[in-house]
Amino acid sequence: MRGRAKLHTDEAAVEYVPKSLTSALEFDKVFSRLAPLEIDLGCGDGAFLAALAQENPTHNFLGIERLLGRVRSVCRKVARLDLKNARALQMESDFTVTHLLAPGSVTTFHLLFPDPWPKQRHHRRRAFTPEFLSSIHRALIAGGLFHVATDHADYFHQIERVIAATDIFVISREQYHFPPTSFEQKYVARGLSVHRLLLRKVSPVR
Ligand SMILES: C[S@@+](CC[C@H](N)C(=O)[O-])C[C@H]1O[C@@H](n2cnc3c(N)ncnc32)[C@H](O)[C@@H]1O
């Protein structure tokens, strides 16, 4: 029952608990410094977040995850690596992006292996919708990136359709190296394909 075990003080300090749920997060206070901010939505156990934070010490990293046990896993990883540029927030992703992020405050969002909700009647629960994309666009800096990956072909086609219908993002062809997430490692070990897109925010021409 490691996930329910109490955290040590240094581990617990990794979790950010906002004082208000009605005003935007102040990232100079969250990280005690201002730096380009990357947010991992549904960060799971934080393997990706911690690896990326270790590789990029000049950026700040916030993992958002709704499950307490997984937030605790993130806290343990970040504390073990003594990373000062990564924190975890136990919160619902859509609520955070829509209500807790100031416009133009995020350099990069990652949405990696979001729950696919494979049954047709559950598709409306999928995170990636035109409204969500619009909230992501608002929170990103000019030219900011939205990194999306899934093993689920049907979900990926839905994502492609949403992108094809919008003029607020373009697909970036730049090559980036990203560490694998925990779910990615499991899927790749099973021989599943990974579908990945890197989107760049653009201003629509009206
Ligand atoms: C399939 S797992 C992928 C985890 C991680 N990104 C990875 O690739 O290893 C999806 C994660 O998103 C979290 N999640 C799902 N819906 C969420 C939401 N609305 N807000 C925050 N986290 C959410 C789940 O609890 C889970 O940890």
The ligand as a Gaussian input file, in Angstrom:
#p B3LYP/6-31G(d) Opt

LIG

0 1
 C       -3.636000       6.522000     -19.132000
 S       -2.995000       7.441000     -17.789000
 C       -1.509000       8.192000     -18.490000
 C       -0.586000       8.716000     -17.428000
 C        0.700000       9.359000     -17.954000
 N        0.425000      10.536000     -18.774000
 C        1.507000       8.351000     -18.713000
 O        1.516000       8.419000     -19.954000
 O        2.134000       7.496000     -18.068000
 C       -4.086000       8.833000     -17.737000
 C       -3.877000       9.664000     -16.476000
 O       -4.677000      10.835000     -16.555000
 C       -5.312000      11.025000     -15.302000
 N       -6.539000      11.768000     -15.593000
 C       -7.590000      11.353000     -16.306000
 N       -8.508000      12.313000     -16.414000
 C       -8.011000      13.381000     -15.739000
 C       -8.497000      14.686000     -15.488000
 N       -9.678000      15.080000     -15.964000
 N       -7.743000      15.523000     -14.756000
 C       -6.542000      15.115000     -14.254000
 N       -6.023000      13.893000     -14.469000
 C       -6.750000      13.029000     -15.193000
 C       -5.563000       9.629000     -14.797000
 O       -5.772000       9.582000     -13.400000
 C       -4.274000       8.934000     -15.215000
 O       -3.259000       9.054000     -14.260000

